[in-house]
Amino acid sequence: MTRRFTNLQTDLLRTFVTVVDLDNFTETGNVLGRTQPAISLQIKRLEAVSGGKLLNFNGKRIELTAHGQTLLGYARDILRLNDRAVANLHDARILGTLRIGLPVDYAVDYFQGIIARFARNNPDVLLDIRCDRSAALVDALHQDTLHMALAVTDSMPAPHVSLYWAERPVWVCGPDYQIDPGRPVMLIAHPEGCFYRRRMLDALNAEARSWHVSFESPGISAVQNAVMDGMGVTALTVKTLLPEMRILGQSEGFFPLANIHIGLFYKHVNMSDAALKLIEQISEGVKTFRKPTRAGAA
């Protein structure tokens, strides 16, 4: 029996992704050189080809359906591969400025290594790297002051995420730290708004355990040092544990924490050849670092 193939046209996918990234049909038309009715028609054509409704409208806001969310991750991958292929076939020179956001509340060193190798191999690309809290990085991406960002988020899928993976933070303390069940839990934490902090407080509050934030810092290194200095307990991902740290478990009154999610965020409409090449390398690196999930995939 001959299998019948359905082709997803890149021009329709580009319109779909741009509408999602810009949250506006008129702006999408301006960027792609088409009228607003033409943009609407292309979305309808893509819905017919893909077999389901892609977008809903909530007032002036455009929202993805479940079908649209599933397609979005594949669409970003297809467009990235298409645009990288075209750049390579035309022997495009990789240059420009890239504004990249890296999270201070995650394993930033690993991704710095990937970006450093990219910089050495592409000396004509100027890098502008900003290290900040994940929430600030995602806000900066939405405001177009960053081209891409690696960031921790509460749940997935999330706007502008290309791929992501989940990790379960673990409770840790210094090697000689003693838990006193008669006193509040001394917490070492990132500032308000941090997802690790929220996981810790939710877990302690669920067990009706009293707590006190004894040390607070936005940077992962400061949190690690405070743990090693015996100032309290905290939650870290396995990649950010130091060898001497001790993992705490249920026998000591510390129950498992909920997952966090880490994602690669970007708007395809803002991507240069240099940005797409770096995204490709980060994506490959993530495959060896963690098993990623394409945005929208089940």
C-alpha positions as CSV (number, residue, x, y, z in Angstrom):
1,M,0.0,0.0,0.0
2,T,1.4,3.4,-1.0
3,R,1.7,5.8,1.8
4,R,0.3,9.3,1.2
5,F,2.4,12.1,2.4
6,T,1.2,15.5,3.6
7,N,3.6,18.4,3.0
8,L,3.8,21.3,5.4
9,Q,4.8,24.3,3.3
10,T,7.5,26.5,4.9
11,D,5.7,29.7,3.9
12,L,2.6,28.7,5.8
13,L,4.7,27.6,8.8
14,R,6.6,30.8,8.7
15,T,3.4,32.8,8.8
16,F,2.1,30.7,11.7
17,V,5.3,31.0,13.8
18,T,5.5,34.7,13.1
19,V,1.8,35.2,14.2
20,V,2.6,33.4,17.4
21,D,5.8,35.3,18.0
22,L,4.3,38.8,17.3
23,D,0.8,38.0,18.7
24,N,-0.6,40.1,15.9
25,F,-1.8,39.5,12.3
26,T,-1.2,43.0,11.1
27,E,2.4,43.1,12.3
28,T,3.0,39.7,10.8
29,G,1.8,41.0,7.5
30,N,4.2,44.0,7.8
31,V,7.1,41.7,8.5
32,L,6.3,39.2,5.8
33,G,5.2,41.7,3.2
34,R,1.6,40.5,3.0
35,T,-1.8,42.0,3.8
36,Q,-3.7,41.0,7.0
37,P,-6.3,39.1,4.9
38,A,-3.5,37.2,3.2
39,I,-2.1,36.2,6.6
40,S,-5.5,35.0,7.8
41,L,-5.9,32.9,4.6
42,Q,-2.5,31.3,5.1
43,I,-3.4,30.3,8.6
44,K,-6.6,28.7,7.3
45,R,-4.7,26.9,4.7
46,L,-2.3,25.5,7.3
47,E,-5.2,24.5,9.5
48,A,-6.7,22.5,6.5
49,V,-3.4,20.8,5.8
50,S,-2.5,20.0,9.4
51,G,-6.0,18.8,10.2
52,G,-7.1,21.1,13.0
53,K,-7.7,24.5,14.4
54,L,-4.4,26.3,15.4
55,L,-5.4,29.5,17.0
56,N,-8.2,31.0,19.2
57,F,-8.9,34.6,19.8
58,N,-9.4,36.0,23.3
59,G,-10.2,39.7,22.8
60,K,-7.1,41.1,21.1
61,R,-4.9,38.2,22.3
62,I,-4.1,35.2,20.1
63,E,-4.0,31.9,21.9
64,L,-2.7,28.5,20.7
65,T,-5.0,25.5,20.7
66,A,-3.7,22.2,21.8
67,H,-3.3,21.3,18.1
68,G,-1.4,24.6,17.4
69,Q,0.9,24.0,20.4
70,T,1.8,20.6,19.0
71,L,2.6,22.0,15.6
72,L,4.5,25.0,16.9
73,G,7.6,23.1,18.1
74,Y,7.9,21.2,14.8
75,A,7.4,24.4,12.8
76,R,10.2,26.1,14.6
77,D,12.5,23.2,13.9
78,I,11.5,23.0,10.2
79,L,12.1,26.7,9.7
80,R,15.4,26.7,11.5
81,L,16.7,23.8,9.4
82,N,15.3,25.4,6.2
83,D,17.0,28.8,7.0
84,R,20.3,27.1,8.0
85,A,20.3,25.1,4.8
86,V,19.7,28.1,2.6
87,A,22.5,30.0,4.4
88,N,24.9,27.1,4.0
89,L,24.0,26.7,0.3
90,H,24.6,30.3,-0.4
91,D,27.8,30.2,1.7
92,A,26.4,33.0,3.9
93,R,29.0,34.8,6.1
94,I,28.1,34.4,9.7
95,L,28.3,37.8,11.3
96,G,26.3,40.3,13.4
97,T,25.5,40.9,17.1
98,L,23.8,38.3,19.3
99,R,22.2,39.3,22.5
100,I,22.0,36.1,24.7
101,G,20.5,35.6,28.1
102,L,21.9,33.0,30.5
103,P,20.3,32.1,33.9
104,V,22.2,32.8,37.1
105,D,19.9,30.2,38.8
106,Y,20.9,27.2,36.7
107,A,24.1,25.5,35.3
108,V,25.3,28.5,33.4
109,D,28.9,27.3,33.1
110,Y,27.8,24.5,30.7
111,F,26.1,26.8,28.3
112,Q,28.9,29.3,28.5
113,G,31.2,26.6,27.2
114,I,29.1,26.1,24.1
115,I,28.8,29.8,23.5
116,A,32.6,30.3,24.0
117,R,33.3,27.6,21.4
118,F,30.9,29.3,19.0
119,A,32.6,32.7,19.5
120,R,36.1,31.2,18.8
121,N,34.8,29.6,15.6
122,N,32.8,32.7,14.5
123,P,35.1,35.7,15.2
124,D,32.9,38.0,13.1
125,V,30.0,37.6,15.5
126,L,29.8,40.0,18.4
127,L,28.3,38.5,21.5
128,D,26.4,40.4,24.1
129,I,25.7,38.0,27.0
130,R,23.5,38.9,29.9
131,C,23.3,36.7,33.0
132,D,20.2,37.3,35.1
133,R,17.3,35.7,36.9
134,S,15.3,33.5,34.5
135,A,12.1,35.6,34.9
136,A,14.0,38.8,33.9
137,L,15.5,37.0,30.8
138,V,12.1,35.9,29.6
139,D,10.8,39.4,30.0
140,A,13.7,40.8,28.1
141,L,13.1,38.3,25.2
142,H,9.4,39.4,25.1
143,Q,10.6,43.0,24.9
144,D,13.1,42.2,22.1
145,T,16.1,43.3,24.1
146,L,17.5,39.7,23.8
147,H,17.6,37.5,20.7
148,M,17.5,34.2,22.7
149,A,17.6,33.0,26.3
150,L,18.1,29.9,28.3
151,A,15.8,30.1,31.3
152,V,14.1,28.2,34.1
153,T,10.3,28.4,34.0
154,D,7.4,27.0,36.1
155,S,5.6,24.9,33.5
156,M,5.6,24.1,29.8
157,P,4.7,24.8,27.1
158,A,5.6,28.5,27.4
159,P,5.7,31.3,24.8
160,H,8.7,31.3,22.5
161,V,10.2,28.1,23.8
162,S,11.8,25.9,21.2
163,L,12.9,22.9,23.3
164,Y,12.9,22.2,27.0
165,W,13.6,19.6,29.6
166,A,12.4,18.9,33.2
167,E,14.5,18.4,36.2
168,R,13.6,17.7,39.8
169,P,15.5,19.8,42.3
170,V,16.9,18.0,45.4
171,W,17.2,19.2,49.0
172,V,20.9,19.7,49.9
173,C,23.0,20.9,52.8
174,G,26.7,21.1,53.7
175,P,28.6,17.9,54.7
176,D,28.5,18.6,58.4
177,Y,25.2,20.5,58.7
178,Q,22.9,19.2,61.4
179,I,19.1,19.4,61.0
180,D,17.4,20.6,64.3
181,P,13.8,19.3,64.2
182,G,12.9,21.7,67.0
183,R,13.8,24.8,65.0
184,P,12.5,26.4,61.8
185,V,14.2,25.1,58.6
186,M,17.0,27.6,57.7
187,L,16.6,28.2,54.0
188,I,19.2,29.5,51.5
189,A,17.3,30.8,48.5
190,H,17.1,33.0,45.5
191,P,14.9,36.1,45.8
192,E,11.1,36.1,45.5
193,G,9.9,34.9,42.1
194,C,12.5,32.1,41.9
195,F,11.0,28.7,41.0
196,Y,13.4,26.8,43.3
197,R,12.3,29.0,46.2
198,R,8.6,28.4,45.4
199,R,9.2,24.6,45.3
200,M,10.8,24.7,48.8
201,L,8.2,26.8,50.4
202,D,5.3,24.7,48.9
203,A,6.9,21.5,50.2
204,L,7.5,22.9,53.7
205,N,4.1,24.5,53.9
206,A,2.4,21.3,52.8
207,E,4.1,19.6,55.8
208,A,3.2,22.5,58.1
209,R,6.9,23.0,58.8
210,S,8.1,26.4,59.9
211,W,11.0,28.0,58.0
212,H,13.2,31.1,57.9
213,V,15.2,32.4,54.9
214,S,18.6,32.8,56.4
215,F,20.5,33.7,53.2
216,E,19.2,35.2,50.0
217,S,21.1,35.8,46.7
218,P,20.3,35.9,43.0
219,G,23.5,34.0,42.0
220,I,24.0,30.3,42.1
221,S,27.6,30.5,43.3
222,A,26.6,32.5,46.4
223,V,23.9,30.0,47.2
224,Q,26.4,27.1,46.8
225,N,28.9,28.9,49.0
226,A,26.3,29.5,51.7
227,V,25.3,25.8,51.7
228,M,29.0,24.8,52.1
229,D,29.4,27.4,54.9
230,G,26.6,25.6,56.9
231,M,24.1,28.5,56.7
232,G,21.1,26.3,56.0
233,V,19.5,24.0,53.3
234,T,18.5,24.8,49.7
235,A,17.2,23.2,46.6
236,L,19.5,22.6,43.6
237,T,19.5,20.6,40.4
238,V,21.9,17.7,40.1
239,K,24.1,19.7,37.6
240,T,24.7,22.4,40.2
241,L,25.6,20.2,43.2
242,L,29.1,20.4,44.6
243,P,30.8,17.1,45.4
244,E,30.8,17.7,49.2
245,M,27.1,18.5,49.4
246,R,24.8,16.1,51.2
247,I,21.4,15.3,49.7
248,L,18.5,15.3,52.2
249,G,15.6,12.8,52.0
250,Q,12.3,11.9,53.6
251,S,14.0,10.2,56.5
252,E,15.2,13.7,57.5
253,G,11.9,15.3,56.8
254,F,12.5,16.6,53.3
255,F,10.0,15.3,50.8
256,P,10.5,15.3,47.0
257,L,10.2,18.7,45.2
258,A,8.1,19.3,42.1
259,N,9.9,19.6,38.8
260,I,11.2,22.7,37.2
261,H,11.6,23.3,33.5
262,I,14.5,24.7,31.5
263,G,13.9,26.0,28.0
264,L,15.6,27.6,25.0
265,F,13.5,30.6,24.1
266,Y,13.6,32.7,20.9
267,K,11.5,34.4,18.3
268,H,12.2,33.0,14.9
269,V,11.3,36.3,13.2
270,N,14.3,38.0,15.0
271,M,16.8,35.3,14.1
272,S,19.9,36.0,12.0
273,D,22.0,33.3,10.3
274,A,24.4,33.6,13.3
275,A,21.6,33.1,15.8
276,L,20.3,30.1,14.0
277,K,23.7,28.5,13.9
278,L,24.2,29.0,17.6
279,I,20.7,27.7,18.4
280,E,21.7,24.6,16.4
281,Q,24.8,24.1,18.5
282,I,23.0,24.7,21.8
283,S,20.3,22.2,20.7
284,E,22.9,19.6,20.0
285,G,24.6,20.3,23.3
286,V,21.3,20.0,25.2
287,K,20.9,16.5,23.7
288,T,24.0,15.3,25.5
289,F,23.2,17.3,28.6
290,R,19.5,16.4,29.1
291,K,16.9,14.6,26.9
292,P,15.0,17.6,25.5
293,T,11.4,17.8,24.5
294,R,10.3,19.8,21.5
295,A,7.9,22.5,22.4
296,G,4.4,21.2,21.8
297,A,5.4,17.5,21.7
298,A,3.6,15.1,23.9
